[in-house]
Amino acid sequence: MSDALIHPSAVIESGAAIGEGVRIGPFCHVGPEVVLGEGCELLSHVVLAGRTAIGPRTRIFPFASIGHQPQDLKYKGEASTLTIGSDCLIREGVTMNPGTSGGGLETTVGDHCTFLANSHVGHDCRVGDHVIFSNNVMLAGHCSVGDYAILGGGAAVIQFARVGAHAFVGGLSGLENDCIPYGMVLGNRATLSGLNIIGLQRRGFARDDIHALRRAYRLLFAPEGTLMERVEDVAATFESHTAVAEILAFIRAGGKRSICTPRELPVPIGAA
């Protein structure tokens, strides 16, 4: 930490590993088992605790509390970890908790993620890369969030729920079921409202791929048969389509929650 810039009012406990070029502002507190990657910046009043590792170039804003013990009354002090990737942006008042013995003892956050003010990542969660949490998002324990997912302001996700890659959870939504990859869920309690078309367009998905996803969506949530029967039908129809295969794999993998479905069935292909 020879070239780290540390404000005199900051407290860096013995044992903390501080990478090259780290900047630590006024009144920050870094615990003895924290690892800060090169180029990280703590602006001021940031508290890092526990067995927390933060990747290079991540910036953390005032009053964030990262790595304190989980908000789980079953937690008994077991050695658990919180790992945050590189190039993340963690804004004011964000809280993130390490894992528990009931969830594998680790919480992980990927690279290039953005967590806006007062959002929360609960214990034993798995958050992918390029994920965005808007202000006041609440992610309960044991959840997973796929790459490029976006959660709107004030959204709440129940424990053990899954949010697929490229999905969108609307602001103020209460999600108590799993949201498929590329899906968009809205409301309290949230229902599937279609595909995240705007997000896919912004990320450069080809027009043909988006059309294929739309067709697969209509078939998956058609009124005929069971969901798993429709999964097999869609698999046969779109056997070479990567994005559709990702949705099918998500449904087949299952979890502790049901799949979030539309309140109204989609219009069948070819209908007026």
Salt bridges, closest charged atoms under 4 A:
GLU13 OE2 - HIS29 NE2 2.63
GLU33 OE2 - ARG51 NE 3.43
GLU41 OE1 - ARG59 NE 3.08
ASP72 OD1 - LYS74 NZ 3.07
ASP72 OD2 - HIS123 NE2 3.66
ASP87 OD1 - ARG57 NE 2.79
ASP87 OD2 - HIS112 NE2 3.94
GLU92 OE2 - ARG91 NH2 2.90
GLU106 OE2 - ARG126 NH2 3.75
ASP124 OD2 - HIS123 ND1 2.78
ASP124 OD2 - HIS142 NE2 3.82
GLU176 OE1 - ARG189 NE 3.13
ASP178 OD2 - ARG162 NE 2.81
ASP209 OD1 - HIS241 NE2 3.28
GLU232 OE2 - ARG252 NH2 3.17
